[in-house]
Amino acid sequence: MTAVDVTVDPGRGSGSDPRRQFAAAWAGALRRAGATSLAADETEFRLLGAVDRLVDAARSEPFDARQAANVGAALVSLGLTDPRVLGESLRLLATEFPAVLAAEPVGPAGSTASAAPPAPADAPAQRAEAPADAGARLAAIQAEFATGFATGTRDRAAEEREALRRTALATQSDAHRALRASEARFRAVFGGPPVGIALGTPDGHITEANDVLANLLGLPVSALTGRHLGEFLVPEHRAGLEDAYIRLLAGEVPRVHVERRLARPGGAETWLSIRLTLVADEAGIPRWHTALVEDVTEQRALRLAWEFQASHDQLTGLANRVAFVERLTGMLRERGTVQRVGLCFLDLDGFKVFNDSLGHPVGDELLVAVADRLRTLAGDALVARLGSDEYGILLADTAGVADVERLAAEVVRSFAVPFPLADSSLTLSASIGVVEHATADADAADLIRAAELTMYRAKTEGPGRWAVYEPHRNEQQVARYWLSTAMPAALERDEFVVEFQPLVGLTDGTVRGAEALVRWRHRELGLLSPKRFVGLAEETGAIVPIGRRVLQLACRQAARWPGSGRQPASWGPYVSVNLAVRQFRDPGLVDDVVRVLEETGLPAGRLQLELAAGTVTTLNTAPLERLAALGVRLAVDDVSAGWSQLSLLRELPVDVLKLSGSLVQRLAGTDRSAVDDQIIESLVGLSHALGLQVVAEGIESVEQRDRLRELGCDTGQGWYFAPALGPEEFIRYLPDSPAIAAR
């Protein structure tokens, strides 16, 4: 019987969760049973290919279980020869392997996913239906596996007996001629291969060694006699080798393979592969041991480098998302060792702005600086880069959520210190989602998702904050998440619509224009106000394509609005469209405006773009100048009593200043004071001195309208005049007569 290679084939996709989980469970069972001396990850790696081939055998059409026999023989060839390997393997095949088969996705012609082309990312997972003879197939696979394992064990035992017999011939002294012939053969083997070889007593003391081993250890062959191989290792590795000899002598394992570091004072780090085997006489009593020793420093370095690259982020050197999930999954499995875990999910506030404005090299430098600071703060906790500007911190054995909150608070405080970069320093903040949970009945994916959604809740409360996971509030975050993911499709389906709130002259009551207000006509939730989705759109960047669509719809409608009939079309009502910060920073903004005006035929003078008062200090004035040169009106929106940037109005090409509704509301009711009147009068006077028009938002009463008119405001907006109207309703609102004549 020929054993097949059962190591992982990278092209087969054997890292899928059910197969990998089964391989991990298989490896863990073998280690707990003492059936392998390999590390858990190495055993799992070797078993992944075996799982693939067992699944292929179970799903084969026509059914052929003989491949399972090859897998059983292959385990023996990999050194998994302990009888307990067979017992544990059959137990797992009977109890847990059916779940692996049930979880297999459907592939072409009934094949499993290992042979199928990748499904679309949004396609629902399909599971293979169990064959009608699934039970019989499983029994056949178990039988073939056991047969293959037994046959492989028998063949291997025969080979070992033959090898031991030949080695024993070299030690026999009853026939001189036979001894000389044996010694000749022995010397040919002993001195031929480029491998260090030692013969010695069963407890590990060297009696003979070849030149290759002497060169590896840096001593002449004569100096090795009577020495123990462990003497040449670094102190921390000697006990492990001694333990290997003890296990050999006790008969626990037939052979041992370990990697240990050679002690070379002042020299380069050298790692040795040591394979130990006992040689017994015809009565089965151990008489000798053989040691095969190789320098595997380069191979080990390459293997470790590959493993590091597979589990670490190349830019920051932190663990990557795969390693983070695997470590968390491991903690959840080891419930007896780790009782509780804590997670911090971090997202850098405004990182995209830094990256886009300063360039990707500076952005990368900033990401590395953040990683270094988190690594210092986290201590023994695992820090990982989970995404572009997302990081995770995993804590083990937390005593409660306070442990994780303390770390989150420390991270927030540390971010107040600027990050030093090559040519400057930058300050940024992070929003953090905190989760602390018992390992019992927990799932890694659920914990990470909860931490991520909690981070989004922290972000809505302002930059540089952390929030603790609360199940009932998490439901709201899930709803926000699904809204954010639905936006691209909503754009394609043209679900975003625009309503118009009139802008009315306070002196004559004529309709001077309207502010365009976006709504989302959701297929399931109905008409959604901007409060439900604009903030999400700004966070995700969807505000740019949504804003582009709003501009197009608003200009198209405004081009239909009739003028007074006594003036040219360029003097008709104007439409005012809000711009988010991300829209304004979009390099294609001015080109988009030009294109929309050309497509709709709306004169530039009838388009007004509104910029939030709190963002004007961060804006590049070049696009403002280009827009003003086109004839587009520019307005500063939501100006309140505390706005401290009035001096900027002299430098910006702004046409309009809009007073916030909160300021207007103080002009009526018991809270009204002379100070409020003075503030508005000062803002109006300064604006007029700069040649700006003043619009008051949120007018809800005749008292507010009259007082604003007395204070010199030019235009008003609010429910007193009209709510937001649909496109056709607004056109009906545009007769030549004053809009407020009936009031």
N, C-alpha and C positions, 0 to 999 in steps of 0.2 A: 504494500500500500504506500502510495506517494503522498507525503504531507504537503498541503498547499500553504502559501504564504498568507498569514492572517494578520500581518501588521497593517496599519491604516493606509489606504489608498486615497490620496488627497482628492482625486477626481470623483470619488463615489459619494461624497457628502455624508460620511458616517458620523458627523458631529451633530446630527439631528437629535433633539432632546430625548425622545423615548429610547432610541438606541444607546445614546451616550449614558443615560441614566441606568439602563440595564447593565452596560459595561462597567459603570462605577459600582453598582450593587454586586456584580460578579466579582470584581477585584476586591471589594471590601470583604465579601464572604470568604474568599480564598485567604486573605491576610488574617482574618479573625480565626480561621481554622488552622493557621500556621502552615498552610500549604505552599506558601511562596515567601521568599526572602526579599523580593523586589519591592521598591517603593510603590505606594498606592497609585501615583500618577503613571508610573512606568507600566505597572500591571494593567491599568485601565487602557493605556495606549495600545498595548499588545492585544488586548481583548476586543477592541473596537472593530478590527477587521473580521474577527471571528463572528461577532454579532451580525455584521453585514452578510456574511456567507450563510449563516443559519437562517436569516430572514429570506435570502434568495432561495434557499432550499425549500423552505416552507411554502413560498409563493410560486414555486416553479410550476410551469404547465408544459408538458405533462409532468406530474409530480415525480421527483427523483430525490430520494433522501440520502443518496450515497455521498453527496457533498458534505453532509454532517460527519460522516466517518473520517473524511479528510481533515475536517476541523479538529476532531478529537485527536487524531495523530499529530496534527500541527502543534497542539498545546504541549504534547510530550517533547517535540523537537525544540520548543522554546524553553524547555527546562521545567515546565510545570508537570512534574512526574509523580508527585505525592498522591497516594490513593485518595486522599481527602479532596483533591481536585475533582475527581470523578463524582464523588458523592455530592459535593456542593454544587457542581455544574448541573447534574441531573435534577437536583432539588429546585434550582432556579429555573431550569427549563420547564419544569412542571408547574411552578407557581407563578412566576413573573413573566416568562417569555410570551405567554398568550396575550398579555396586555401590550407588549411591544408590537406584535402582529396586528392587533386591533387598531393601533394608533397609526399604522402605515397609511400614507396618502395614496390615492388611486393614481397610477401611471398609465402609460399607453398599453393597450392590450392586456390590461390586468396586472401589469408589472408594478413593483413598488417604486417609491420616489427616488431611490438611488439610481434608477435607470431612466427616469422621466425628465423631460425638460422642465426648467423652473416655471412655476405658475406665476401669473401676475401678482403683484404685491397686495392688491386689494381683493383678490379672488378668495372666496371662503374655502377653508381647508376641507378636503374630501377624504374620507377614510375608506380604506379597502374593506369590502365585505368579506367576512370569514368564509372560506370554502366550506362546502357541506360536509366534507370529511376532515374538518380541522382537527378533531380529536385523534383520528387515526394517523393523520400526518404528524402530529406532535409526538405520538408514541413511536412512530417509525424514526423520526429524527433523534429521539432519545436513544433508541436501540442502536442506530448507526453510529451516533456519537460515542456511546459506550464501547461498541465494537472497535471503532477506530482508536479510541484511547487505549483499550486493552492490547490491541495489536501493536500500536506504537510502543507501549510500555514493554511488551514482550521482545520486540525487535531491539529496543534500546538496551534492555537487560542483557540480551545475547551479545550485543556489541561490547558492552562494558565487561562482561565476563571474559570475552575474547581478549580485550585490551589488558585486563588484569592478569590473565593467564600469560600473555606475552611479557608483561612487566615482571611477573614472578620468575619467569625463566632467567631474567637477567640477574637474579639474586641467588640462584641455585649454584651450589659449589660441589655437588656430588660427582659431576663429570667435567674434568678439566677442559676437554675439547669443546663440549657444549657450552661451557662457561666462556671460553675465548670467542666462540662464534656469537654468543649472546652479547658479550661485551662489545664486539665489533658493531653489531646492529644497534646496540644502545648508544654507542658513541656517534654513529651516523645520525641518529635522531636527535641526540642531546646537543650536538654542535652544529647541526645543519640549519634549522629554521631561525629567522631573525626574531626570536622570542626568548625572553629570559626563562630558563628552566631551572628548578631546584628540586632535588630529592631530599627527604629528611625523615626524621622520626615522626610518629603519629602526633606528638604534641607540638610539632612545628619547628624543631631545630634542624638546621641545614647540614646535610652530610656531603652532598655534591651539588655543584652549580656549574652552569656553562659560562662562557665568556660574555655573552650578551647580558646576562643578569649582573655579572660583575661590573660591566661598563655602566649599566643603569644605576647601580648602587655606588659607583665611584671607588671601588676597592678591588684588589686582586682576588682571584678565585680562592686562593689559599686562606685569605682573611675572612672568608664567609663561613668556613667550616665551624660548626658548633654554635653559630649565631642564630637568633630567631629573626624571622622576616619582619616582625613587628618593631624590632629595634631601629629599623631604618625609616620608620614613619614619623610624622609629626606627633607629638605627645597626645593630642586630642583624638587621634585616629588609631592609636595602638589598642585601646580596649576593645574597639569594634572588631579588629582582626583576631584578638584573643577569643572573643565570643564566637567567632566563626569556627575556630579550631575546636572549641568545646562542643558546638553543635554537631560538627562532623564526628567527633569521637563518641558522642552520645547516640549517634545513629539517627538524629532528627532529620538530617538532609544528606543526600548522597554526595553532593558537591556544593561548593559555595563560589559565588562570583561577587566581588566587591570592588569599589573604586576608592582608593585611599591616596592621600597626599604624601609624597616623599619628602623627608626632612633633608633640606640642602641649605645649610647656613650661608646666607648672603647670596644664594643663587636664585635662578628663576623658579617660579612655582611649577612643580612637576607632579602630574597625577598618574598613578599606576592602576592598571586593570589587573586584578589578582584572581586567578581561578584555582581553587584548591580541590583536590580529590584524594581520598584515602585508598591505599592499595592493601588488600587483605590477602592472606594466604588461603590455601585450599580449605582450611577449616573455618574461614570467614573471620579470622582474627586480624585486625589492622596491624600492618607491619611497617608501612611507609606512607608518606604523603608526597604528592607531586604538586608543584606550584608553577603555573604558567603566568609570567609577568610581562606586561606590555606597557610602553609609554603611550598614554592616550590623552596627553595634555592638549594637543591640537584638536582632536576629535571632540573632547569635552568642551573646549572653548567654543567650537562651532555649534555644538548642540545647545549649549547654554545661551549663545547669542541668538539662535533661532527661537528658542523658547522665550527669551526676553522680548524679541520683536513681536512674537505672536501674542504676548500678554501685556505689552506696554505701549504707551503712546510715544511715537517717534519724536515729536517736538519737545515735550516736557519731561519725558522719562518716567512719568507716573504710570500706574497701572491703567489699562484701558477698560472699556465698558465690559468686555468679555471676562476679563480677570476679576473685575468688581462683582459681577453676577456670580461667577464661580465661587469666589470666596464667601459671599453671602449665602449661597446655596449650601456650601460645605458647613457653615455655622448652623444653618437650620437643620441639617442632617444630624449634627453632633449635639443633639439636644441635651444629652447627659453631661456634656462638657460646657457648653455655652447655653445659659438659661435665657438671656435677653440680649437684644441687639439694638443699636441706635444708628440712624442714618441722617446725614445732612446732604441735601441736594441744593447746590449753589448755581445761580445764573448771574453772570456779570451784567449789571445794569448799563444799558447804552453802549455795550461793546461794539455793536455794528457801526455806530456813529464814529467811534474812535478808529475802527478798522478802515472804514470808507474814507474818512477825512485825512488820516495820517498815513495810510498805506498799509498793506499787509505785512511788510517786514517789521514795522513798529508794532503792529498788532500781535505778531508772533512773539516779539520780545516781551510784550506785556503779558501774554499768556504764560510764558516761561517764568516771569517774575511772580505772577500769582501762584503758580505751582510751587515755587520755592517757598513762598510765605506760608502756604497751606501745609506743606510738608513739615515745616518747623512747628507750626501751631498744633498739628494733629498728634505729635508724639508717636506712640505705637500704633495708632489707628491707621487703617488703610486709606490712602488718598488716591483718587482716580480721576482722570479726565474722561467724562462721559459723552461729551459732544464738543461742538465748536468752542463755545464759551461756557460750558457746563462742567461742574466738578462734583464729585461725591466723596463723602467721608464716611467710613464704616467703623463703628465702635463695637467691641465685643464686651459681654458681661456688664452691661450698664445696670445701675441700681434703680433707675427711673428716668423719666423724661428730663429732669433737672440736669442730669449729666450731659445730655446732648444740647440742652439750651445753653449751658455754660460755654460749651465749645462754640456754638453759633454766635453768642454774644461776643466772644473773644475774636472771632473772625471778623465780625462787623466792625469792632473797635480797631482792629489792626488795619483794616482797609482805609481808615481815615488817614493813615500815614502814606504819603505819596510813594509810588513805585518808581525806583530809580531806573532810568533807561540810559541808553548810550549817550544821547545828546540832551536829555532833559529828564523831567520826572512828570508823572501823571497820577491823578487821584481819581479813583472810580469806586463804586460801591457794588455790593452783591446782595441779591435777594435769596433767602435760604428757607427751604422747607425742612421741617424737623419731624422725624418719626421715631418712636421708641416702642418696642413690641417684644412680647415673649416669643421664643423660637418655636414653641409648641403650636401646631396648627397654623403656621405662617408660610407664606409663599414668597419667594424672592421677587418675582415680577410684580406681585401686588404691593409689596412694601416699597419698591422703587417707584411705581406709579403713584402711590399715595404721597410719597415725598415730593415728586415732581409737581403734582397738582397743588400740594400745599405751598410749594415755592411760588406758583403763579398767584395764589391768594396773597402771599406776602408782597408780591410785586404790585398788586392793585392797591395796597395800603401805602405805597410810596417806596422810593429806592432805599437801599441799605437797611432792610428790615428782615426779621425772620418770623415765621409762623409755625405753630405746632399743629400737627395733624389732628383733626376732629372729624370723626366719621360722618356726622350729620352735615357739616359744612363741606365735606369732600363731595357730597352729591352735587352741590352747587358748582364746584370746580369742574366736575365731570361734565355738567351741562355747558359750562363755558368752553371747555375743551372741544366738545362736539360742535359747538357753534363755530369755533375758530377753524376747525378742519373742514366745515361745510362751506366756508366762504368761496373758495375757488370754483366749486361746482355751481354755487349760487350766481356767481358772475357769468358763467357760461350760459346759465338758464335765464339770464336777464331778470333776476329777482329783486335787484336793487332799483328802487323808484325814487322820484324826487317830488316833494311838495313845496309850496311857496308861501311864505308869510309876508304880507304886504309891508312896505316901507312907505310911510305916509308923511307928507309935509305938514309940519305943525302949524304953519301960518295960514295955509290955504286948503288943507285937507286933500290935496291931490295925491294920487298914488305915484310915487317917484320910482319905485322899483319893488323888488322882492328878494328876500333871502331864500336860497335853495337849501332845503333840509332833506337829507337822505333818509329813506326808510327801507327796511328789508321785508319784502313780502314772502315770508318763510312758508314753505309748502306745508309744514305741519303746525307751526306755532303761530301762524297768522302774521299780522303786520307788527314788526318790531321797531321800537323807537331807537334813535342813535345811542342812547345810554346802554342798550343791551349789547351792542356789538362794535361801536366805534373804538372804544378802548382796546378791545381784543384785536381789532384790525391794526391799530397802531403798534401793539406789542409784536404781532407776527409779521408786520410788513405788508399785509394785505391792503392796508389803507391806500397804498400807491395806485394799484390798479382800480380799486373801488373809487378813489378820488378822481381818477381819469374818466371813469364812466359817469360819475356825477357831473363833472364839468361838461361832458358831451351832452348829457340829457338836459342840463340847465340851459346851455346855450341854444340848443335846438328849440326848446320851448320859448325862450325869450325872443328868438327870431320871429315867432308867430304873434307876439304881442303888438297890438295896434298902438300908434302914438296918438297925440291929441288931434291930429288932422291939420293943425296950423303950423307944424314944425316938420323938418326933414326926419327921415327914419332914424338917423343917428341920434335924435333927441328923444326917442321913445323911452319907456321904463327900462331901467337897468336890472341885471340879475347879479346878486352877490353870492359868491361861492366860498365856503371855508376851505382853507388849506391846512393840513396837518404838517408838523415839522418834517416828517419823513418825506412828504410830498415835495415840500419846498427844497429839500436837500437832494431830491432826485435830479440828476444832471439833465434829464430830458424834459423838465417841466416847461421851459419856455417854448421849446419845439412843439410840445403837446398843445399848448395854448394857441400857438399860431395855426397849427393844423386844424384844431376844432373851430376856430373863428372862420377859417377858409371854408371848411366843410359845411358849416351851418349858415354862413352869410351874415352872422351877427357882427355889427361894428364893434371895434375894440373898446370904444368909449361907453358901450352899454354892458361891459363886463367888469365886475368888481371882485377882487380877490381879498379875502379876509385872513389876517395873520394874528394868532393869539398874542396878547400883550406880553405874556410871560416868556415868549420865545424870541422876541425880536433882537435881543442882545446876542443871541447865538447864531444869527443868520448871516450868510454871505450877502452883501449888498449888491453884488454884480447882477444876479438874476432880477432883483428889484429894479435896477436901472434899466435893464433890457425890457422888462414888462412895461415900465412907465413910458419908455420910448415908443412902444407900440400904441400907446394911448389907453392901456388898461388902467382902471382905477384901483388903488390900493388902500386898504383900510386896516387899522389896528383895532382888534376886537377885544371886548371884555376888559376895558380899562376901569379900574376901581380906585378908591380913595388912596390906597397904599401903593399905587404904581409909581415907581421911583425913576422911570426912564424917560420922563417927559422931554429932557434935553435932547434925546435922540431924534425927536420929531423934526428938528431943524436939519438933520443930516440925511434923513430917509425921504425918498420920493413918495410920501404918503399923502392921500387926498382926504381921508375920512378917519375920524376917531369915534369909536362906538363905546358908549358908557354901559357898564355891566348892569344887568337887571337887579343885582343885589343893592347897588347904589341907588337905583331908581326907586326901589321898594321903600326906602327910608323917607321918601317925600310925602308919605301918607300915613295916617294912623297915629297912635299914641307915642310911638318912638321917634317921631319927627322932631328935629331940632334945627336951630338956625345954622349950626355948623354944617349940617348936610347941605343946606342951600348954598352956603358959602363955598363948599368944596366943588359942587357942580358948577357954580357960577365961575369959579377960578379956572376949572378945566375948560369950560366953554370959551371964556375970554382968551386963554392962552391958545387954544386951538384956532380961534378966529384970527388971532394976531399972526399965526403961522399960515393962514390961508386955508385952514382945514374946515370941512363941514363936520357937524356933530350929530350923531345918531344916538338916541336913547332906546335901550332895549327894555323889554319886560313891562311896558305900560299897561296897567290893568284898570285904571279908573280915570274918570274925567278930571279929578283933582290933580292927579299926577300929570296928565296931559297939559292942563292949564298952567301948572307951576313950571314945567319944563319949557313951555312956550315963553313964559315970562322971563326965564333965565337965559333965553337965547338959543335953545336947542333948535336945530334945523329940521330934523326928521325923527319920527317916532316909530316904534315897532312893538307889538304885543297883542294880547288877547282883547284889549279894549277896542282895537281896530278890527282884528280878525285872527283866528287861529291859522295854522298852516293849512293851505288849500291845495286840492288836487289841481293838475294842469288846466283842466277845463273850467273848474270852479274859479280859478284865479282870473282867467280871461273874462268870465262874466262879471268879475269884480272891477273891471276896468272901463266903466262908462266915463264920459267927459265930465259928468257931475262929480262934485267932491265926494270922497268915499265916506266922510263922516257927517254928511248933510242931514241924514235921517236921525242922528243921535241928539 
